Amino acid sequence: MGMPANTNKKLYGTATVGSKGQVVIPAEAREELGIEPGDRLYVLGAMHAGGIVLLKEEMLESLVEQMSAQIEGFREYKKHGNK
């Protein structure tokens, strides 16, 4: 039950929130995304859309590093590029 092949998104099915707020991630998603017991997942809220996104810790670290590099590049451009 996937999305068109030209996207990086895929619908893995549904999950139900239990009485303790726990959600089981579908097995296919865990296998394809390399999510294993003990992995730390960050929960990001999309408040305007009423949804959440789960990111593996390594992915969040990578995103932060990329953003930091882009910010530093912009600072250097601003410092030296306008001369």
Helices and strands as residue ranges (DSSP letters): H 27-33, E 41-46, E 51-56, H 57-76, I 77-81
